[in-house]
Amino acid sequence: MLRLASRIIVVGSIILVLVLVVGGCVLEDLQWRQMMHPDWPKQETAGAEVDRAVGAAVDRYEAVLDAQWGDADCVVERCPKSSKSLPGMPQDRAEFTKEERFNLERKAHYLSREPVSSTDLYSVVKTDAGVEAIVYVTVAKCDGSEVSVATDPHRMMLAPSTSRVGEYVVMEDAILTKEESPKYPEAFSPLYSGRKGEEPDCS
C-alpha cells in the first residue's frame, strides 16, 4: 500500500509539473505574440458559458448557410430555410445577413455540393443588444474532385434567443474588410471551436 501511494504521489507530481510547464509555455507564447504585435485587437471573453453559447449559435447559423448551396429552393428572392428561420430569431431581423445574401447572389450562377464550415471564436464582447463576436470561419468546398479550404475572420452580431434562455442567434454577419483583417492574428487559442475535421465529399 505504501509503495502504491508513493507511486500515485510521484505520478501526480509529474502530471502537475507537465501542466504547469505547458500552461506557462502557452501563456509565454501569447505574451510574446502580443508584444511582437501590439496592434492586435485584444482577445475579449464574455465568460466561458456565454462564449460556448455564442459558439454554438454560430455553428447552427453556419450549418444553415452551408445547406443553402445545395438547396434549389433557396434564392435571394425567396428562401424558406434562410437563417431567419432558426428558432429564437427576433421577428424584426432581416431575412438574410450580409454574408448570407452575398453567398446567395454568387450561388445564382451555379449550384454546387454543400461546403462544410468550421469555426474558431476569437473574441466575444457584450453589447446593449447582445454580443459582438469575431469569428474565424473556415470553409471547405469542392474544387472539382479536390477539397479547397479558405479562412476569413468575420464580425458577427448576436442577440439573445427569444425562445431559449441562455442561447443566442446570429443577427448580422460580415467578413472583415481588407483593412481590418490584417490586424487579427493567424494563430491563436480560440474561445470555442466547432465542427472540426469535417470535409465535403468531392468524389
N, C-alpha and C positions, 0 to 999 in steps of 0.2 A: 504493500500500500504506500509505503514511504517513497519507494522508487517511482511508482506511478505518479504520485503527487509531485515529485521533483521534476519528472518529465513534462507534466502538464504546465508547471510553472515556467520551465525553460522554453517550451514551445510557445506559450502565451507571451513571454517576454520577446521572443524573436518576432512574432507577428506584430506586436506593439511597435517594436523598433522599425519594422518594414513600413507600417502605416505612417509613422511619423516621418520617415525618410521620404516616402513617395509624396505625402502631403506637403512636406517642405519644398520638394523639387517643383511641384505644381505651383505653389504659391510664389516661389522664387522666379519661375518662368513667367507667370502672369505679371509680376512686378517688373521684370526685365522688359517684357513686351511693352508695358505701359510707359516705362522710362524711355525706351527707344522710339515710341510712337505717342508722344504726349497729346497729339491731336485726336487720337481715337476717342470716340464717344464712350463715356463711362458705361459699364455693363450694369444696368439697374435691375433690381428684382422687386417684385411686389409681395414676396413671401412665397415659400415653396408650394403652398396649397393653391394660391392664385396662379402662380406660374404653370402648374400642372393643368389647371382648368383652362387656361389660355391655350396651352399647347394642344390639349385635346380638342378644343374648339377649332383651332387652325387645321388640325388633321381632318376633322369632319368636313370642313369647308373645302379643303384641297381635294378630298375624295370626290366631292360633287363636281368640281372643275375638271378633274381627270375623266369622269364618266361622260361629261358633255361632249368630248371629242368624238366619241363613237355613237352619239345619240342623234339620229337624223331628225328627230322631232324638236331638238333644241337649237334654235337660231336666234339672232338678235331680235327679230320681230315677235317671237313667241318662244317661250321655253318653260314648259310645265315643271321641269326639275331644275330651275335656277337655284342659286344659293339662297334666295329669299324663301324658298320652300322648306328650309331647315327648321326643325322645331325650335320654338322660343324666340323667333325673329320678330322684332317690333314691326307693327303694321306700316309705319312711315318710312321704312327702309327701302332704298331704291331696289329695282328688280335685279340689277347687276352691280357688282363692284367695278371699279375702273379696269382692273386686270382681267376680270371675267369677261367684260364687254370686248376688250382687246382680243382675247382668245377667240371669242365667237366671230368677230369680224374676220380674223385670219382663217378660221375654220370654214367660212362661207365658200372658200375656193376649193376645199377638198375635205374629205372625211378620212380619218386615219385610225389606227389602233389606239386604244386608250393608253396614255402615258402613265407613269407612276411617279407621284411626287412624294418626297420625304422632306422633313422639316427639322431645323435646328433653331431654337429660340435664343436670340442673343440678349434681348433686354425687354423688360416689362415695366411700364410706368403708369401709375394710376392717374386718371384724369377725372374731371367733374362728370363726364358722361360714361366712364368705364375705365378702359385701359388703352394705352398705345404700346404696340409691340413691334420690335424689329425682328424679323424672321428671315432666316436664310432658307429659301425654297430650292431644292434640287429636283429637277425634272429629268427622268429617264424616259426616252422615247425611241421609237424605231426609226432608223435611217436605213431603209432597205431591210436587209436581214440582220443588221448590226444595231446595237444599242448605243445611242449617243446621250451624253449627260451634260447638263448645264446648271449652274447655280447662280442665283441672283438674290440679293438682300431686298426684302420688301418692308414697307411700313404698313402695318395693319391697325385699324381702329376697331375695338371690340366693345360691346355693351353687355350688361347682364342679361341672361336669358329671361324671357317673360314667362316661361313655363317651369323652369327648374332652378331652384335656389342653389347658388354656388357655381353655376355654369355660365358660360359666355357664348356669344355669337359674333361672327365677323361682320362688321358694318361696312368697312371700306378696306380696300387693298390696292396698293400701287407699288410697282418696282421703284426703288430709289433712283434718283436721277444720276446722270453720268458725273455730276459734280459731287453728289453725296456719297455714292458707292465707294470711292477710294478712301474715304475717311474711316471705313469699317474694316476690321481685321479679317484676313482669310482664314485664320485658325484661332479657335477659342474654345473654352469649356462651356457648352450650351446649358441653359437652364432646363431645357427639355428637348428631347429628340423623339421624332415619331416616324413610323413606317420605314424603318431602316432595313436594307438588304433586299427589298423587293424590286423586281425589274419586269418590264413588259415582255411578253412572248413574241419575239420578232421572227420566229421560224416560218 
